[in-house]
Amino acid sequence: MTDSINRPGLHVPARELPIPNSISAQAQAQMAIRRPPMPPYPALDDLAGWRHYAATINQFMLPVLQQWGADVAADVETLNIEGIPVYAVTPHSVSPDDNAVFLDLHGGAFIVGGGECCRAEAILLAGAIGMRVWSVDYRSPPDFPYPAPLDDCVTVYRHLLKQLRPQEIAVGGASAGANLAAALVLRARDEGLPMPAAAVLNTPGIDMTNSGDSVEVNKGIDSALPADMDSIGQIYAGGHDFTHPYISPLFGNFKKGFCPSLLIAGTRDLFLSNAARMHASLRAVDIHSELYIIEAASHGGFHGAPEEAAMNREIRHFIRSRRAAAR
C-alpha cells in the first residue's frame, strides 16, 4: 500500500492541465469528455456489495464492448477446459495454416470483465491484432481470490501447450490481465513449463503495493482509475503478501528467466511506473523487452483513435518478430 505520510516531497499547486495538441483530434475529443467518477468500492467484508459492483460495471461494459467489436468477422467457440470457460475466437482473416494463439487474460481489476464481457473483449482483441485469441473466463473475487484466478490461467496454458508449441503462443492482458499474464509466465518458469514466445503487458497492474512514482504523480490526472488503489489489492490477494511475485509480478526474480515482453502505458497512466520499472528490470538481466508509451493516454488509452491503431500495429509486429525469433 502507498504511505506518503511524513515523507518529504514536492508541493505542486493546483493547476489546469490543458489537452495537448500533440495527439490526434480523436484522442483530444476523448480527453475533453468529463466522465463521472467511478463509484466507490464496497467495504472489504461486504461480499454482496462486491458482487453487485461487478455485476453493475459488467452490465455497463457489455454493450460498449459488443459495439466496438461488431464489425469483426470471426468464428467464436466456447471451450470448457477442466471446468474453465474459454472463448476461442478465430478471425476470418487468419490463415488455416496459422495455429498461433494469443492467450488473453481479461482486465477489470480482477472482479469485472468476465462472462459475456470476456467473450466480447476476445472478439474485439482478435480483430485488433489479427490473430486467433483464447480468452480465459477465470474465477474472480470476492468469491475466488488469489490464487484461484491465476490457477485457472495456468490450467488453460497447460492445456494449450498440449496442442501447440510454446513458440506459437503469446500471452497478455491489460491492467489486472497484465498482472495475471506476468504471473503466469513466472509460474510456468517455476513449474518447469516452457515459456511462451512473447508477453504483451498493457498498462500493467503488476505492483499491488502501489509503490511507483506515477501512482502519486498521475493521481487525479488518470481519468480511468479511481483514487482507491488499495481495496482491489486486498480483495484479490485474500490475505497473502502483496510483495509475492505471483501477486505483484514486478517483484519477480527475472535472473531466473522470463519471456520477451512488450510493456505499454500512457504518459497520464497511473501504471506508467509499473511498465517502466518492469522494462528496466528485464533489460537489466538481458531479457528482450520493449517499452511503448502513448502520449497523453490514461489507463486504457484512446479507443478508436489513431493512437490505438498504432499500438495494435506495434503488438502485431512484436508478436510476429518474437515468433520468428523463437523458431
C-alpha positions, 0 to 999 in steps of 0.5 A: 500500500502507498504511505506518503505520510511524513515523507518529504516531497514536492508541493505542486499547486493546483493547476489546469492541465490543458489537452495537448495538441500533440495527439490526434483530434480523436484522442483530444475529443476523448480527453475533453469528455468529463466522465463521472467518477467511478463509484466507490468500492464496497467495504472489504467484508461486504461480499454482496456489495462486491458482487453487485459492483461487478455485476453493475460495471459488467452490465455497463461494459457489455454493450460498449464492448459488443459495439466496438467489436461488431464489425469483426468477422470471426468464428467464436467457440466456447471451450470448457477446459477442466471446468474453465470457460474459454472463448476461442475466437478465430478471425476470418482473416487468419490463415488455416495454416496459422495455429498461433494463439494469443492467450488473453487474460481479461482486465477489470481489476480482477472482479469485472470483465468476465462472462459475456464481457470476456467473450466480447473483449476476445472478439474485439482483441482478435480483430485488433491484432489479427490473430486467433485469441483464447480468452480465459473466463477465470474465477474472480473475487470476492468469491475466488481470490488469489490464487484461484484466478491465476490457477485457472490461467495456468490450467488453460496454458497447460492445456494449450501447450498440449496442442501447440508449441510454446513458440506459437503462443503469446500471452497478455492482458491489460491492467489486472490481465497484465498482472495475471499474464506476468504471473503466469509466465513466472509460474510456468518458469517455476513449474518447469513449463516452457515459456511462451514466445512473447508477453504483451503487458498493457498498462500493467497492474503488476505492483499491488503495493502501489509503490511507483512514482506515477501512482502519486504523480498521475493521481487525479490526472488518470481519468480511468482509475479511481483514487482507491488503489488499495481495496482491489489489492486486498480483495484479490490477494485474500490475505497473502503478501502483496510483495509475492511475485505471483501477486505483484509480478514486478517483484519477480526474480527475472535472473531466473528467466522470463519471456520477451515482453512488450510493456505499454502505458500512457504518459497520464497512466497511473501504471506508467511506473509499473511498465517502466520499472518492469522494462528496466528490470528485464533489460537489466538481466538481458531479457528482450523487452520493449517499452511503448508509451502513448502520449497523453493516454490514461489507463486504457488509452484512446479507443478508436483513435489513431493512437490505438491503431498504432499500438495494435500495429506495434503488438502485431509486429512484436508478436510476429518478430518474437515468433520468428525469433523463437523458431 
